[in-house]
Amino acid sequence: MALFDDEPVKKKPVHEIGQDLSLLSVGELDERIAALRAEIVRLEAELTAKGSTKSAAEALFKRG
């Protein structure tokens, strides 16, 4: 619980890199894999967006 009402409540991460997986069930492992795949898609989309922005900036300043 937050000390003050205006403090955001931090959510526990779905998966922590390097954590012990031996106590997780098959279902929990499947859920984590799905969450990590969704995060990879999100990261790749951001990478593509940044690449597009960089290309546009380079084209603007190239001018010949």
Summary of the structure (lengths in Angstrom):
residues: 64
radius of gyration: 19.7
end to end distance: 58.2
largest distance: 60.5
contacts: 93
relative contact order: 0.07
helix: 58%
strand: 0%
